[in-house]
């Protein structure tokens, strides 16, 4: 049940972090000229900018603002640390509202040495604490499960099953999940868990890239679709079968690609998207 | 339900790969003099040696030979590749028999780009193909689930649940599982899956080390117990509650520790074992 090949770039969204060397206005202009339909904005790309004007600039370029990356990092051993995280997430909601982004992706956090069970409790408490702000701003929140290799210090939520559990426990139309093939491709439960969040209307975002062999860096060696072992098209088929019709978001952290000419890289993204997604 | 602190080294087993710079006879002498009870032998440590004599040497030093590492790597895209793997695993069984090792640990294998489902089928076929030899030699086989970050090219079996499924499907008193905290610590199902394999008498081995933050190398940056985020003692408690009373095997791949004086490192292993396992 693989998806049909993609024939245009209207459902392609590129994250600003993917072409990190480009300032957001350069990225947006190039994405738009390439016919790319969407952009996901990383908060670092907004530093020093008027966020509302930036959102208008993106829309004027016919780009759909898909989401703001990223909130989260709720767990801390001290209550003060957890409150700092909640305050920062409330600022992220304000930024998403100003930008016109309908969604914030949450990298939920973990603290080395603190039990994952405790971290997950703190994550859920954190989401509950910011939920009224999200609802008031009309900004949804997507719990993104991260690969188990990030369970030490980035996320205590490491499978889609866990993300689904939490979204269902919170049970709000403003809280769902994000599916990223890099984090989840290996999971034998992936197809059924995608169906589950689709059925519950909790499938908010779909991120794509590839897993290279060998991978040489824990953070910044992601591959372009087609370069690695992930059957992206099959997973897209599962996501579409679950009712998702949003953007396919290319999110690639790569020291290798960031050191290339970003226009050449953007061409490769288009090819990888059309032929291997 | 954490385990009781360990008060001596009688149940400690060290893998030869942990102190890789030492030839096996040097490692064995030093382990024995330290009061360590067991040794797990990696096949590379036997190169050029008379295996039967080496096994006798280990027993003469009062070391229990716990297992031979490692068999596996069954999946290949071509039938000839799968047959080569089966032949190699049969040689490993001969080596284990000659050494007097009652167990072979299986790193089951994966092929980048081949579906994990297909690889798992090939793994099960491979184990079935060598099972008569294992039984005839009196050598057990332990399916070791590997961390999902190794799903591309090292193992298509990435959770204890999957390993339990396969061991139960094969349903032989010669096939069980190995639990390694490095691979499995993050899994929310770990406690219940340990109970499951204990109940089914499939829990054959217990490997310990720690997960450092940050981890800088995908293969060779494991930590000593107490250096990272894994609650080894809690997991040992689960393993013991499941009826396991075998050795606690220290398996650490570490460029950092391999570059140290191995006698100093062995002292650190003893301390980490007694205070953080």
Contacts between the chains, C-beta under 8 A, distances in Angstrom:
chain1	res1	chain2	res2	distance
A	112	B	213	4.3
A	112	B	228	7.2
A	112	B	229	4.2
A	113	B	229	5.2
A	115	B	231	7.0
A	116	B	186	6.7
A	116	B	188	7.3
A	147	B	148	6.5
A	147	B	149	6.9
A	148	B	147	6.5
A	148	B	148	5.1
A	148	B	149	7.2
A	148	B	186	4.4
A	148	B	187	7.5
A	149	B	147	6.9
A	149	B	148	7.2
A	149	B	149	4.4
A	149	B	215	7.8
A	151	B	185	7.6
A	151	B	186	3.8
A	151	B	229	8.0
A	152	B	211	5.7
A	152	B	213	4.6
A	152	B	215	7.6
A	152	B	228	7.3
A	152	B	229	4.7
A	153	B	213	5.0
A	153	B	214	7.8
A	153	B	229	7.8
A	158	B	186	5.6
A	158	B	188	8.0
A	159	B	188	7.5
A	162	B	188	6.3
A	185	B	151	7.7
A	186	B	116	6.7
A	186	B	148	4.4
A	186	B	151	3.8
A	186	B	158	5.6
A	187	B	148	7.5
A	188	B	116	7.3
A	188	B	158	8.0
A	188	B	159	7.5
A	188	B	162	6.3
A	211	B	152	5.7
A	213	B	112	4.4
A	213	B	152	4.6
A	213	B	153	5.0
A	214	B	153	7.7
A	214	B	218	7.2
A	215	B	149	7.8
A	215	B	152	7.6
A	215	B	218	6.5
A	216	B	218	7.6
A	218	B	214	7.2
A	218	B	215	6.4
A	218	B	216	7.6
A	218	B	218	7.6
A	228	B	112	7.2
A	228	B	152	7.3
A	229	B	112	4.2
A	229	B	113	5.2
A	229	B	151	7.9
A	229	B	152	4.6
A	229	B	153	7.8
A	231	B	115	7.0
